[in-house]
């Protein structure tokens, strides 16, 4: 059984990959490097966890592959753009809910 942390990380990684591919085609290693760079090192994704996620996105037909020389580049499909939009909205709602809970101050403590 997958725990909350693993589910959260899986969904987050899918969202981050789709977001990056929305901007440009990238290959797997490039995605890992870009996630690390853009997160200022907060997210360090190994290729071992990147590729299963890419294969899952391919299976769902959210992304597709193209070849340039010896590298396999991934790009987002229209179905992936729709899924990304849903993930981003869900992320915003979840973040707002977490922020509300974490910053809540009962009236008697003000």
Short mmCIF file of the C-alpha atoms (twelve columns), coordinates in Angstrom:
data_MODEL
# 
_entry.id   MODEL 
# 
loop_
_atom_site.group_PDB 
_atom_site.id 
_atom_site.type_symbol 
_atom_site.label_atom_id 
_atom_site.label_alt_id 
_atom_site.label_comp_id 
_atom_site.label_asym_id 
_atom_site.label_seq_id 
_atom_site.Cartn_x 
_atom_site.Cartn_y 
_atom_site.Cartn_z 
_atom_site.pdbx_PDB_model_num 
ATOM 1   C CA . UNK A 1   0.000   0.000  0.000   1 
ATOM 2   C CA . UNK A 2   1.390   3.370  -1.012  1 
ATOM 3   C CA . UNK A 3   1.599   5.994  1.739   1 
ATOM 4   C CA . UNK A 4   0.511   9.610  1.582   1 
ATOM 5   C CA . UNK A 5   4.052   10.874 1.086   1 
ATOM 6   C CA . UNK A 6   4.651   8.583  -1.905  1 
ATOM 7   C CA . UNK A 7   1.311   9.519  -3.510  1 
ATOM 8   C CA . UNK A 8   2.017   13.200 -2.952  1 
ATOM 9   C CA . UNK A 9   5.523   12.918 -4.423  1 
ATOM 10  C CA . UNK A 10  4.251   10.940 -7.425  1 
ATOM 11  C CA . UNK A 11  1.543   13.506 -8.217  1 
ATOM 12  C CA . UNK A 12  3.929   16.383 -7.671  1 
ATOM 13  C CA . UNK A 13  6.575   14.879 -9.942  1 
ATOM 14  C CA . UNK A 14  4.000   14.293 -12.677 1 
ATOM 15  C CA . UNK A 15  2.882   17.923 -12.397 1 
ATOM 16  C CA . UNK A 16  6.452   19.248 -12.502 1 
ATOM 17  C CA . UNK A 17  7.365   17.124 -15.536 1 
ATOM 18  C CA . UNK A 18  4.252   18.170 -17.445 1 
ATOM 19  C CA . UNK A 19  4.866   21.806 -16.541 1 
ATOM 20  C CA . UNK A 20  8.427   21.678 -17.869 1 
ATOM 21  C CA . UNK A 21  7.377   19.855 -21.037 1 
ATOM 22  C CA . UNK A 22  4.703   22.497 -21.612 1 
ATOM 23  C CA . UNK A 23  7.584   24.927 -22.177 1 
ATOM 24  C CA . UNK A 24  9.817   22.731 -24.345 1 
ATOM 25  C CA . UNK A 25  10.742  19.174 -25.269 1 
ATOM 26  C CA . UNK A 26  13.298  17.662 -22.911 1 
ATOM 27  C CA . UNK A 27  15.059  14.358 -22.390 1 
ATOM 28  C CA . UNK A 28  14.986  12.476 -19.081 1 
ATOM 29  C CA . UNK A 29  18.308  13.587 -17.615 1 
ATOM 30  C CA . UNK A 30  17.575  17.169 -18.641 1 
ATOM 31  C CA . UNK A 31  14.299  17.002 -16.718 1 
ATOM 32  C CA . UNK A 32  16.060  15.824 -13.548 1 
ATOM 33  C CA . UNK A 33  18.619  18.624 -13.842 1 
ATOM 34  C CA . UNK A 34  16.029  21.296 -14.571 1 
ATOM 35  C CA . UNK A 35  13.858  20.280 -11.607 1 
ATOM 36  C CA . UNK A 36  16.898  20.478 -9.318  1 
ATOM 37  C CA . UNK A 37  17.982  23.824 -10.751 1 
ATOM 38  C CA . UNK A 38  14.565  25.498 -10.694 1 
ATOM 39  C CA . UNK A 39  13.852  24.279 -7.143  1 
ATOM 40  C CA . UNK A 40  17.226  25.572 -5.920  1 
ATOM 41  C CA . UNK A 41  18.149  22.014 -4.994  1 
ATOM 42  C CA . UNK A 42  14.991  21.341 -2.958  1 
ATOM 43  C CA . UNK A 43  13.953  18.559 -5.329  1 
ATOM 44  C CA . UNK A 44  16.619  16.061 -6.301  1 
ATOM 45  C CA . UNK A 45  15.071  13.548 -8.607  1 
ATOM 46  C CA . UNK A 46  17.101  10.506 -9.525  1 
ATOM 47  C CA . UNK A 47  16.839  9.026  -12.983 1 
ATOM 48  C CA . UNK A 48  15.627  5.875  -11.201 1 
ATOM 49  C CA . UNK A 49  12.465  7.671  -10.102 1 
ATOM 50  C CA . UNK A 50  12.205  9.896  -13.182 1 
ATOM 51  C CA . UNK A 51  11.862  7.156  -15.783 1 
ATOM 52  C CA . UNK A 52  9.045   5.183  -14.112 1 
ATOM 53  C CA . UNK A 53  7.102   8.451  -13.932 1 
ATOM 54  C CA . UNK A 54  7.830   9.209  -17.595 1 
ATOM 55  C CA . UNK A 55  6.699   5.705  -18.576 1 
ATOM 56  C CA . UNK A 56  3.492   6.149  -16.563 1 
ATOM 57  C CA . UNK A 57  2.807   9.451  -18.370 1 
ATOM 58  C CA . UNK A 58  3.506   7.732  -21.694 1 
ATOM 59  C CA . UNK A 59  1.112   4.898  -20.817 1 
ATOM 60  C CA . UNK A 60  -1.603  7.467  -20.024 1 
ATOM 61  C CA . UNK A 61  -0.832  9.144  -23.385 1 
ATOM 62  C CA . UNK A 62  -0.149  12.435 -21.601 1 
ATOM 63  C CA . UNK A 63  3.268   12.734 -23.227 1 
ATOM 64  C CA . UNK A 64  4.929   11.276 -26.315 1 
ATOM 65  C CA . UNK A 65  8.491   10.698 -27.451 1 
ATOM 66  C CA . UNK A 66  10.521  11.895 -30.371 1 
ATOM 67  C CA . UNK A 67  14.114  11.089 -31.264 1 
ATOM 68  C CA . UNK A 68  16.903  13.465 -32.071 1 
ATOM 69  C CA . UNK A 69  20.140  11.702 -32.829 1 
ATOM 70  C CA . UNK A 70  20.678  9.347  -29.883 1 
ATOM 71  C CA . UNK A 71  18.496  11.043 -27.278 1 
ATOM 72  C CA . UNK A 72  14.831  10.416 -26.615 1 
ATOM 73  C CA . UNK A 73  12.953  13.667 -26.112 1 
ATOM 74  C CA . UNK A 74  9.585   13.844 -24.407 1 
ATOM 75  C CA . UNK A 75  6.875   16.331 -25.290 1 
ATOM 76  C CA . UNK A 76  3.456   17.029 -23.858 1 
ATOM 77  C CA . UNK A 77  0.312   15.959 -25.680 1 
ATOM 78  C CA . UNK A 78  -3.047  17.843 -25.664 1 
ATOM 79  C CA . UNK A 79  -4.379  15.272 -23.178 1 
ATOM 80  C CA . UNK A 80  -1.350  16.051 -20.987 1 
ATOM 81  C CA . UNK A 81  -2.128  19.781 -21.080 1 
ATOM 82  C CA . UNK A 82  -5.658  19.074 -19.832 1 
ATOM 83  C CA . UNK A 83  -4.322  16.813 -17.073 1 
ATOM 84  C CA . UNK A 84  -1.729  19.433 -16.077 1 
ATOM 85  C CA . UNK A 85  -4.462  22.059 -15.791 1 
ATOM 86  C CA . UNK A 86  -6.389  19.771 -13.413 1 
ATOM 87  C CA . UNK A 87  -3.248  19.020 -11.370 1 
ATOM 88  C CA . UNK A 88  -2.401  22.723 -11.066 1 
ATOM 89  C CA . UNK A 89  -5.923  23.581 -9.886  1 
ATOM 90  C CA . UNK A 90  -5.852  20.727 -7.377  1 
ATOM 91  C CA . UNK A 91  -2.402  21.843 -6.180  1 
ATOM 92  C CA . UNK A 92  -3.614  25.430 -5.678  1 
ATOM 93  C CA . UNK A 93  -6.647  24.269 -3.680  1 
ATOM 94  C CA . UNK A 94  -4.540  21.904 -1.582  1 
ATOM 95  C CA . UNK A 95  -1.881  24.566 -0.939  1 
ATOM 96  C CA . UNK A 96  -4.510  27.129 0.048   1 
ATOM 97  C CA . UNK A 97  -6.098  24.620 2.424   1 
ATOM 98  C CA . UNK A 98  -2.756  23.732 4.001   1 
ATOM 99  C CA . UNK A 99  -1.822  27.427 4.339   1 
ATOM 100 C CA . UNK A 100 -5.186  28.153 5.985   1 
ATOM 101 C CA . UNK A 101 -4.712  25.346 8.500   1 
ATOM 102 C CA . UNK A 102 -1.072  26.222 9.248   1 
ATOM 103 C CA . UNK A 103 -1.759  29.946 9.721   1 
ATOM 104 C CA . UNK A 104 -5.031  29.549 11.646  1 
ATOM 105 C CA . UNK A 105 -5.128  31.406 14.920  1 
ATOM 106 C CA . UNK A 106 -8.145  30.742 17.175  1 
ATOM 107 C CA . UNK A 107 -10.042 33.911 18.075  1 
ATOM 108 C CA . UNK A 108 -9.202  33.576 21.780  1 
ATOM 109 C CA . UNK A 109 -5.441  33.621 20.985  1 
ATOM 110 C CA . UNK A 110 -5.446  36.859 18.965  1 
# 
